[in-house]
Amino acid sequence: MDIFITTYNEPLDILERTIIGAKAVRFPNLRVFVLDDGRRDWLRQACERHRVGYIVRSDNAHAKAGNINHALAARARDADRPDFVAILDADFVPHVDFIDRVVALFHDPDVGLVQTPQHFFNPDPIQHNLGISTGYPDEQRHFFDNVEPARDAWGIAICCGTSSVMRVRAIEQIGRLPTQSVTEDFLLTLKLAENGWQTVYLNEPLTEGLAPEGLKEYIVQRGRWCLGLMQIARHSYNPFGSHRLDLIHRISVIDSLLYWLSTYPFRLASLICPLLYWWLGITIVNASLVDITKYYLPYYLAVLTVLNWLSKGLFIPIINDTAQLIAAWPICRAAALGLLTRGPHRFSVTAKGGDRTRVVVQWSLMRPFLVLFGLTVGGLLMPLHSDFVFNTSSTAGDGVAIVMFWTVYNILVLLVAIAVCIERPRYNRPQRQVVEPITLMIGDEKHRGWLVNLGTEGARISGPFGLSVGAAGRLTIPAIGELEARILAPTRDGYRLRFSPTADQRAQIIEKLHTARALPGSDRADIVRMIRELARALTH
């Protein structure tokens, strides 16, 4: 059994976390390899220091898929070539029982790949910038908690890249990972299915990763997913084309196409349609208020109720619409590019790390929302003070009230979207909530308290009071031991500390934070808490 950690440009602190986590996985005859497409000497030295394998190639052909294929070819020549290979992105840390739990599903000889969920130990940009990470789960939670299990029940679970384990014999039979799409994972699923191999899903949180920390990276990632699906549908597996995919997998491709081609264009159309009415006099709603109340409103409420019942409250109006709107235009552009042009198409990898300690206003992303906000508010107010726009109230009937409500709703969505474009600082990341008793020695005085948050460079404690900022001491944490610590600042119930652990202590902290069996992040929405957090974020 091998674990492949794929990397291109990630910094050492991110890679080291994954390497330490992979080494902590409990499984016999396990080997860990770092696949470095960045050809970095410092990473080679880090791999030697951590005693893991290091594989590099002379070029970057076919990106991640090419990187994995090169490593598979290299390992096939070794005497201890693996029967199974686990794939981890550079920022995904496995839990200690990751392999043990997944390998059990390969008892079925037809299983070629097992996918596990991708959960995150940090909030995504929408959660973080709105301050709602404890009240609203990350954007991908619905897919991995609800959609992927449903697909698995129909036999059409898909590979999502990282956090998966492959049967090497199956991958070799199909000619290794396909390279005709920038989303090689979905294409791999279809290629396996075409050749009689199953992809199955194990719905257990066995890894945890780093969500995109910046809004631009978040958008780039989703645009790449959309582009890859369009490439698959156009070039490799047209759902109506002549290939050996069975009917259910063809429906799977159609379903994915409809998601990208309907959800995001509809979100843009929802903003534009009321503007057509206010500024151009085009009637966009031709229905009476009675008809809307009698037919559409029950349908809308029923859909919203069922979706939230199934997803544990993940479909919250305004917030859900904002999450779609943020990436709507880049995704529509990627869809058109992938469907209408032959390629090859350039794409960007999701950047990780970097300085996130400052407030950054993403003006290039915010500007379209500001323009739409101005046009929407102007369209709402202008008829009251000017004859510049068309006066259609006499012909639109009840449609005026409907468009009025629609416009006010759009104003709220745009306000939240504008707020999301203001990126809030991220300090001491990643720092996890760990509640344990601790002792802090300052000179000869022993102070007892509780560990609240823990990171690799610092912590937050509660309990002791009356300590001086800048005071140095020794912090004792269970399973870690003593660390030289310094008080940085007081908090409401204690202090923030900074410490410099040894290499062994750093590894122990990483294992403590990331490799234990735990569910990272929130898995259900709490609308009361979310509103409270959102109000606090928007007023501070």
C-alpha positions as CSV (number, residue, x, y, z in Angstrom):
1,M,0.0,0.0,0.0
2,D,1.3,3.4,-1.0
3,I,0.1,6.9,-0.2
4,F,0.8,9.5,-2.9
5,I,0.9,13.1,-1.9
6,T,0.6,15.3,-5.0
7,T,2.1,18.8,-4.9
8,Y,3.0,21.6,-7.3
9,N,3.6,24.9,-5.4
10,E,2.4,24.5,-1.8
11,P,4.7,25.8,1.0
12,L,6.4,23.6,3.5
13,D,4.1,24.2,6.4
14,I,1.1,22.8,4.4
15,L,3.1,19.8,3.0
16,E,4.7,19.0,6.4
17,R,1.3,18.7,8.0
18,T,0.2,16.2,5.3
19,I,3.4,14.2,5.5
20,I,3.3,13.9,9.3
21,G,-0.4,12.8,9.1
22,A,0.4,10.2,6.4
23,K,3.2,8.8,8.4
24,A,0.8,8.4,11.4
25,V,-1.6,6.2,9.4
26,R,-1.8,2.7,10.9
27,F,-1.4,0.0,8.2
28,P,1.2,-2.7,7.6
29,N,3.8,-2.2,4.9
30,L,2.7,1.3,4.1
31,R,5.0,3.6,2.2
32,V,4.5,7.4,1.7
33,F,5.7,9.2,-1.4
34,V,5.6,13.0,-2.2
35,L,5.1,13.6,-5.9
36,D,6.7,17.0,-6.5
37,D,5.8,18.7,-9.8
38,G,7.6,21.8,-8.6
39,R,11.0,20.1,-8.5
40,R,12.1,21.8,-5.3
41,D,15.3,20.9,-3.5
42,W,14.0,22.0,-0.1
43,L,11.1,19.6,-0.5
44,R,13.5,16.7,-1.3
45,Q,15.4,17.5,1.8
46,A,12.2,17.7,3.9
47,C,11.2,14.2,2.6
48,E,14.6,12.9,3.6
49,R,14.2,14.4,7.0
50,H,10.8,12.8,7.4
51,R,12.0,9.6,5.9
52,V,9.4,9.4,3.1
53,G,9.8,8.8,-0.6
54,Y,10.3,11.6,-3.1
55,I,9.3,11.3,-6.8
56,V,10.0,14.0,-9.3
57,R,9.7,14.1,-13.1
58,S,11.3,16.3,-15.8
59,D,8.2,18.1,-16.9
60,N,4.6,18.9,-15.9
61,A,2.8,17.2,-18.7
62,H,-0.9,16.6,-18.0
63,A,-0.6,18.2,-14.6
64,K,-1.9,16.2,-11.6
65,A,-2.9,13.1,-13.7
66,G,0.5,13.1,-15.4
67,N,2.2,13.4,-12.0
68,I,0.3,10.4,-10.6
69,N,0.9,8.3,-13.8
70,H,4.6,9.0,-13.6
71,A,4.7,7.8,-10.0
72,L,2.6,4.7,-10.8
73,A,5.1,3.8,-13.6
74,A,8.0,4.4,-11.3
75,R,6.6,2.2,-8.5
76,A,5.6,-0.6,-11.0
77,R,9.3,-1.2,-11.5
78,D,10.0,-1.7,-7.8
79,A,10.1,-5.0,-6.1
80,D,7.5,-3.8,-3.5
81,R,5.1,-2.4,-6.0
82,P,1.7,-1.7,-4.4
83,D,-1.6,-3.3,-5.0
84,F,-3.4,-0.1,-3.8
85,V,-2.6,3.6,-3.9
86,A,-4.2,6.3,-1.8
87,I,-4.2,9.8,-3.3
88,L,-3.9,12.9,-1.1
89,D,-3.7,16.5,-2.2
90,A,-0.9,18.4,-0.5
91,D,-3.3,20.0,2.0
92,F,-5.3,16.9,3.0
93,V,-4.3,15.1,6.2
94,P,-5.4,11.5,6.7
95,H,-6.7,10.2,10.0
96,V,-4.9,7.3,11.5
97,D,-7.5,4.7,10.3
98,F,-7.9,6.1,6.8
99,I,-6.4,3.1,5.0
100,D,-7.7,0.5,7.4
101,R,-11.3,1.6,6.8
102,V,-11.1,2.0,3.1
103,V,-9.3,-1.2,2.1
104,A,-12.2,-3.2,3.6
105,L,-14.4,-2.2,0.7
106,F,-12.0,-3.8,-1.9
107,H,-13.2,-7.2,-0.8
108,D,-15.5,-7.0,-3.9
109,P,-13.1,-7.7,-6.8
110,D,-15.1,-5.4,-9.1
111,V,-14.3,-2.3,-7.0
112,G,-11.7,-0.2,-8.7
113,L,-11.8,2.9,-6.5
114,V,-13.1,4.0,-3.1
115,Q,-13.8,7.7,-2.5
116,T,-14.2,9.2,1.0
117,P,-15.6,12.6,2.0
118,Q,-13.6,15.8,1.7
119,H,-14.1,17.9,4.9
120,F,-12.2,21.0,5.9
121,F,-10.6,22.2,9.2
122,N,-10.8,25.8,8.1
123,P,-13.8,27.9,6.9
124,D,-14.2,28.6,3.2
125,P,-14.1,32.3,2.1
126,I,-17.9,32.7,2.3
127,Q,-18.1,31.2,5.8
128,H,-15.1,33.2,7.0
129,N,-15.8,36.6,5.4
130,L,-19.4,36.5,6.7
131,G,-18.3,35.1,10.1
132,I,-20.8,32.3,10.0
133,S,-18.5,29.2,10.1
134,T,-20.1,27.7,13.3
135,G,-23.6,28.3,12.1
136,Y,-23.4,27.4,8.4
137,P,-21.4,24.4,6.9
138,D,-18.9,24.7,4.0
139,E,-20.3,24.8,0.5
140,Q,-19.2,21.3,-0.4
141,R,-20.8,19.6,2.7
142,H,-24.1,19.1,0.8
143,F,-22.4,17.1,-2.0
144,F,-20.4,14.8,0.3
145,D,-23.1,14.3,2.9
146,N,-26.1,14.0,0.6
147,V,-25.4,13.9,-3.1
148,E,-22.5,11.5,-3.2
149,P,-24.2,8.9,-0.9
150,A,-27.3,9.1,-3.2
151,R,-25.1,8.6,-6.3
152,D,-23.4,5.6,-4.6
153,A,-26.9,4.0,-4.0
154,W,-27.4,4.2,-7.7
155,G,-24.0,2.9,-8.5
156,I,-22.7,6.1,-9.9
157,A,-20.5,7.5,-7.2
158,I,-17.6,9.6,-8.6
159,C,-14.0,10.0,-7.8
160,C,-13.2,13.4,-6.4
161,G,-9.4,13.2,-6.5
162,T,-8.0,13.5,-3.1
163,S,-9.0,11.2,-0.2
164,S,-9.5,8.3,-2.5
165,V,-7.9,4.8,-2.8
166,M,-7.3,3.1,-6.2
167,R,-6.8,-0.6,-7.0
168,V,-3.6,-0.4,-9.1
169,R,-4.6,-3.4,-11.3
170,A,-7.8,-1.5,-12.4
171,I,-5.9,1.7,-13.1
172,E,-3.3,-0.2,-15.1
173,Q,-6.0,-2.0,-17.1
174,I,-7.5,1.3,-18.4
175,G,-4.1,2.8,-19.3
176,R,-3.6,4.7,-16.0
177,L,-5.3,8.0,-15.2
178,P,-6.9,9.7,-18.3
179,T,-5.6,13.1,-19.2
180,Q,-8.2,14.5,-21.6
181,S,-9.8,16.7,-18.9
182,V,-8.7,19.1,-16.2
183,T,-11.0,17.1,-13.9
184,E,-9.2,13.8,-14.3
185,D,-11.1,12.4,-11.3
186,F,-14.6,12.4,-12.8
187,L,-13.1,11.2,-16.1
188,L,-11.4,8.4,-14.3
189,T,-14.7,7.3,-12.8
190,L,-16.3,7.0,-16.3
191,K,-13.3,5.2,-17.7
192,L,-13.4,2.7,-14.9
193,A,-17.2,2.2,-15.4
194,E,-16.7,1.7,-19.1
195,N,-14.3,-1.1,-18.4
196,G,-16.4,-2.8,-15.8
197,W,-14.9,-1.4,-12.6
198,Q,-17.0,0.2,-9.8
199,T,-16.4,3.4,-7.9
200,V,-17.9,3.3,-4.4
201,Y,-18.2,5.8,-1.7
202,L,-17.4,5.4,2.0
203,N,-19.3,8.1,3.9
204,E,-16.9,8.4,6.8
205,P,-14.7,11.5,7.6
206,L,-11.3,9.9,7.2
207,T,-9.3,12.9,6.0
208,E,-9.5,16.7,6.5
209,G,-8.1,19.4,4.3
210,L,-7.6,23.1,3.7
211,A,-10.5,24.9,2.0
212,P,-9.5,27.7,-0.4
213,E,-8.6,30.6,1.9
214,G,-9.1,33.4,-0.6
215,L,-12.1,34.3,-2.7
216,K,-10.3,34.2,-6.0
217,E,-8.9,30.8,-5.3
218,Y,-12.4,29.6,-4.3
219,I,-13.7,30.8,-7.7
220,V,-10.8,29.5,-9.7
221,Q,-11.4,26.0,-8.2
222,R,-15.0,25.9,-9.1
223,G,-14.4,27.3,-12.6
224,R,-11.9,24.5,-13.2
225,W,-14.4,21.9,-12.1
226,C,-17.0,23.2,-14.5
227,L,-14.5,23.4,-17.4
228,G,-13.4,19.8,-16.8
229,L,-17.0,18.5,-16.9
230,M,-17.6,20.4,-20.2
231,Q,-14.4,18.9,-21.7
232,I,-15.6,15.4,-20.7
233,A,-19.1,15.9,-22.2
234,R,-17.7,17.4,-25.4
235,H,-14.7,15.2,-26.1
236,S,-14.7,12.0,-24.1
237,Y,-18.2,10.9,-22.9
238,N,-20.9,12.7,-24.7
239,P,-24.0,11.3,-22.9
240,F,-25.6,10.8,-26.4
241,G,-22.4,9.5,-28.1
242,S,-21.2,6.1,-29.1
243,H,-19.2,4.6,-26.3
244,R,-19.7,1.7,-23.8
245,L,-21.1,3.7,-20.8
246,D,-24.3,2.2,-19.5
247,L,-27.5,4.2,-19.3
248,I,-27.2,5.2,-15.6
249,H,-23.7,6.7,-16.1
250,R,-25.0,8.6,-19.2
251,I,-27.7,10.0,-17.0
252,S,-25.0,10.8,-14.4
253,V,-23.2,13.0,-17.0
254,I,-26.4,14.7,-18.0
255,D,-27.2,15.4,-14.4
256,S,-23.8,17.0,-13.8
257,L,-24.2,19.1,-17.0
258,L,-27.6,20.3,-16.0
259,Y,-26.2,21.4,-12.6
260,W,-23.5,23.6,-14.1
261,L,-25.6,24.8,-17.1
262,S,-28.7,25.7,-15.1
263,T,-27.8,26.7,-11.6
264,Y,-25.3,29.5,-12.3
265,P,-26.9,31.1,-15.4
266,F,-30.2,31.1,-13.5
267,R,-28.6,33.0,-10.7
268,L,-27.4,35.7,-13.1
269,A,-30.8,35.8,-14.8
270,S,-32.5,36.3,-11.5
271,L,-30.5,39.6,-11.1
272,I,-31.0,40.8,-14.6
273,C,-34.7,40.1,-15.2
274,P,-36.0,42.7,-12.7
275,L,-33.7,45.3,-14.3
276,L,-35.3,44.6,-17.7
277,Y,-38.6,45.6,-16.1
278,W,-37.5,48.7,-14.3
279,W,-35.2,50.1,-17.0
280,L,-36.6,48.8,-20.3
281,G,-40.3,48.3,-19.5
282,I,-40.2,44.6,-20.4
283,T,-42.9,42.6,-18.6
284,I,-41.2,39.6,-17.0
285,V,-44.0,38.4,-14.8
286,N,-47.4,37.9,-16.3
287,A,-49.4,36.4,-13.4
288,S,-51.8,37.7,-10.8
289,L,-50.9,37.8,-7.1
290,V,-53.6,35.2,-6.5
291,D,-52.0,32.8,-9.0
292,I,-48.6,33.3,-7.5
293,T,-49.9,32.7,-4.0
294,K,-52.0,29.7,-5.0
295,Y,-49.5,27.9,-7.3
296,Y,-46.0,29.1,-7.1
297,L,-45.6,29.8,-3.4
298,P,-46.7,26.3,-2.1
299,Y,-44.3,24.8,-4.7
300,Y,-41.4,27.0,-3.5
301,L,-42.0,26.4,0.2
302,A,-42.3,22.6,-0.4
303,V,-39.1,22.5,-2.3
304,L,-37.3,24.6,0.3
305,T,-38.6,22.4,3.1
306,V,-37.7,19.1,1.5
307,L,-34.2,20.3,0.6
308,N,-33.5,21.5,4.1
309,W,-34.9,18.4,5.6
310,L,-32.7,16.2,3.5
311,S,-29.6,18.4,3.8
312,K,-29.8,19.4,7.5
313,G,-30.7,22.9,6.7
314,L,-28.1,23.8,4.1
315,F,-30.4,25.6,1.7
316,I,-30.8,29.0,3.4
317,P,-32.2,31.7,1.1
318,I,-29.9,34.7,0.5
319,I,-26.8,32.8,1.8
320,N,-27.2,29.9,-0.6
321,D,-27.9,32.3,-3.5
322,T,-24.9,34.4,-2.6
323,A,-22.6,31.3,-2.7
324,Q,-23.8,30.6,-6.2
325,L,-23.7,34.3,-7.3
326,I,-20.1,34.8,-6.3
327,A,-18.8,32.3,-8.9
328,A,-21.7,32.6,-11.4
329,W,-20.0,34.6,-14.1
330,P,-16.6,32.7,-14.1
331,I,-18.5,29.4,-14.2
332,C,-20.8,30.5,-17.0
333,R,-17.7,31.6,-19.0
334,A,-15.9,28.2,-18.2
335,A,-19.0,26.3,-19.4
336,A,-19.1,28.2,-22.7
337,L,-15.4,27.8,-23.2
338,G,-15.5,24.0,-22.5
339,L,-18.6,23.3,-24.6
340,L,-18.0,25.6,-27.6
341,T,-14.2,25.4,-28.1
342,R,-12.0,22.5,-28.8
343,G,-9.1,23.5,-26.5
344,P,-6.6,22.9,-25.2
345,H,-7.7,25.0,-22.3
346,R,-5.4,26.6,-19.8
347,F,-6.3,26.5,-16.1
348,S,-4.9,27.6,-12.8
349,V,-4.2,25.4,-9.7
350,T,-5.8,26.5,-6.4
351,A,-3.2,28.5,-4.5
352,K,-2.7,27.6,-0.9
353,G,-0.9,29.4,2.0
354,G,0.4,33.0,1.7
355,D,-0.1,36.0,3.9
356,R,-3.7,36.2,5.0
357,T,-3.3,38.5,8.0
358,R,-4.6,41.7,6.4
359,V,-8.0,42.9,5.3
360,V,-8.2,42.6,1.5
361,V,-11.0,44.1,-0.6
362,Q,-11.4,42.2,-3.8
363,W,-12.4,45.1,-6.0
364,S,-12.3,43.2,-9.2
365,L,-14.9,40.8,-7.9
366,M,-16.9,43.4,-6.0
367,R,-17.2,45.9,-8.9
368,P,-19.9,44.0,-10.9
369,F,-21.9,43.6,-7.7
370,L,-21.7,47.3,-6.9
371,V,-22.9,48.1,-10.5
372,L,-25.8,45.6,-10.2
373,F,-26.6,46.9,-6.8
374,G,-26.7,50.5,-8.1
375,L,-28.9,49.5,-11.1
376,T,-31.2,47.5,-8.8
377,V,-31.7,50.3,-6.3
378,G,-31.9,52.9,-9.0
379,G,-34.6,50.8,-10.8
380,L,-36.6,50.6,-7.7
381,L,-36.4,54.3,-6.9
382,M,-36.4,56.0,-10.3
383,P,-40.1,55.5,-11.2
384,L,-40.9,57.5,-8.1
385,H,-39.0,60.6,-9.3
386,S,-38.6,60.5,-13.0
387,D,-40.2,59.8,-16.4
388,F,-36.9,58.4,-17.7
389,V,-37.9,54.8,-17.4
390,F,-41.0,53.2,-18.9
391,N,-44.1,53.3,-16.9
392,T,-45.5,49.8,-17.1
393,S,-47.5,49.7,-13.9
394,S,-50.7,50.1,-15.8
395,T,-50.0,47.0,-17.9
396,A,-48.1,44.8,-15.5
397,G,-50.9,44.6,-13.0
398,D,-50.0,42.4,-10.0
399,G,-46.6,41.8,-11.6
400,V,-45.4,45.1,-10.1
401,A,-45.7,43.8,-6.6
402,I,-44.0,40.5,-7.5
403,V,-41.1,42.3,-9.2
404,M,-40.9,44.7,-6.3
405,F,-40.5,41.8,-3.8
406,W,-38.0,40.1,-6.2
407,T,-36.0,43.4,-6.4
408,V,-35.8,43.8,-2.7
409,Y,-34.6,40.2,-2.4
410,N,-31.9,40.8,-5.0
411,I,-30.7,43.9,-3.0
412,L,-30.2,41.7,0.0
413,V,-28.3,39.1,-2.0
414,L,-26.1,41.7,-3.5
415,L,-25.4,43.3,-0.2
416,V,-24.2,40.0,1.2
417,A,-22.2,39.3,-2.0
418,I,-20.5,42.7,-1.6
419,A,-19.7,41.8,2.1
420,V,-18.2,38.5,1.0
421,C,-15.7,40.4,-1.3
422,I,-14.1,42.0,1.8
423,E,-11.7,39.3,2.9
424,R,-11.2,39.3,6.7
425,P,-7.8,38.4,8.2
426,R,-7.0,34.8,9.2
427,Y,-4.7,34.7,12.2
428,N,-2.9,31.7,13.6
429,R,-4.3,29.3,11.0
430,P,-5.1,26.6,11.3
431,Q,-6.0,26.7,15.0
432,R,-8.5,24.1,16.3
433,Q,-10.7,24.0,19.3
434,V,-9.2,21.6,21.8
435,V,-10.6,21.6,25.3
436,E,-8.2,20.1,27.8
437,P,-6.7,20.9,31.2
438,I,-3.3,22.6,31.2
439,T,-0.8,24.1,33.5
440,L,1.3,27.2,32.9
441,M,4.4,27.8,35.0
442,I,5.4,31.5,35.2
443,G,8.5,31.6,37.3
444,D,7.8,29.5,40.4
445,E,4.0,30.1,40.2
446,K,1.8,27.3,38.8
447,H,-1.4,28.4,37.1
448,R,-4.1,25.9,36.1
449,G,-6.5,26.4,33.3
450,W,-8.0,25.1,30.2
451,L,-6.7,24.8,26.6
452,V,-9.3,26.3,24.3
453,N,-7.7,26.6,20.9
454,L,-4.4,25.0,19.8
455,G,-2.2,25.6,16.7
456,T,1.4,24.7,15.8
457,E,2.7,28.1,16.9
458,G,0.3,29.2,19.6
459,A,-2.7,28.6,21.7
460,R,-5.6,30.2,23.6
461,I,-6.1,29.3,27.2
462,S,-8.8,30.2,29.8
463,G,-8.7,30.2,33.5
464,P,-5.7,32.0,35.0
465,F,-5.9,35.7,35.5
466,G,-3.6,38.5,36.6
467,L,-0.7,37.5,34.2
468,S,1.4,40.1,32.5
469,V,1.6,40.4,28.7
470,G,5.1,39.4,27.6
471,A,5.6,37.1,30.5
472,A,7.5,33.8,29.6
473,G,6.8,30.5,31.1
474,R,6.3,26.7,30.4
475,L,3.0,25.4,29.1
476,T,2.2,21.8,29.7
477,I,-0.3,20.2,27.3
478,P,-1.5,16.5,27.6
479,A,0.4,14.2,25.2
480,I,2.7,17.0,24.1
481,G,4.6,17.9,27.2
482,E,6.2,21.2,28.2
483,L,6.6,24.0,25.7
484,E,8.3,27.3,26.2
485,A,5.5,29.9,25.9
486,R,5.0,33.6,26.0
487,I,1.8,35.6,26.7
488,L,0.8,37.6,23.7
489,A,-2.4,39.3,24.7
490,P,-5.3,38.9,27.1
491,T,-8.7,37.6,25.9
492,R,-12.1,37.8,27.5
493,D,-11.6,34.7,29.6
494,G,-7.8,34.1,29.4
495,Y,-4.8,34.7,27.2
496,R,-3.3,34.1,23.7
497,L,0.1,32.4,23.9
498,R,2.9,32.0,21.4
499,F,5.3,29.1,21.6
500,S,8.1,27.6,19.6
501,P,7.9,23.8,19.7
502,T,10.7,21.4,18.8
503,A,10.4,19.4,15.6
504,D,9.1,16.4,17.6
505,Q,6.6,18.5,19.5
506,R,5.4,20.1,16.3
507,A,4.7,16.7,14.8
508,Q,2.9,15.7,18.0
509,I,0.7,18.8,17.8
510,I,-0.1,18.1,14.1
511,E,-1.1,14.5,14.9
512,K,-3.2,15.7,17.9
513,L,-5.0,18.3,15.7
514,H,-5.6,16.4,12.5
515,T,-5.2,12.6,12.7
516,A,-7.7,11.7,15.4
517,R,-11.1,10.4,14.3
518,A,-13.2,13.6,14.4
519,L,-15.7,15.4,12.1
520,P,-14.1,18.7,11.2
521,G,-16.3,21.8,10.7
522,S,-20.1,22.0,11.2
523,D,-22.3,19.5,9.5
524,R,-25.7,21.2,9.8
525,A,-27.0,24.8,9.7
526,D,-28.1,26.7,12.8
527,I,-30.0,29.7,11.4
528,V,-30.2,31.4,14.8
529,R,-26.5,31.2,15.4
530,M,-25.8,32.1,11.7
531,I,-27.9,35.3,12.0
532,R,-26.2,36.2,15.2
533,E,-22.7,35.7,13.7
534,L,-23.6,37.5,10.5
535,A,-24.9,40.5,12.4
536,R,-21.7,40.6,14.5
537,A,-19.5,40.3,11.4
538,L,-21.3,43.0,9.4
539,T,-21.2,45.5,12.3
540,H,-17.6,45.1,13.4
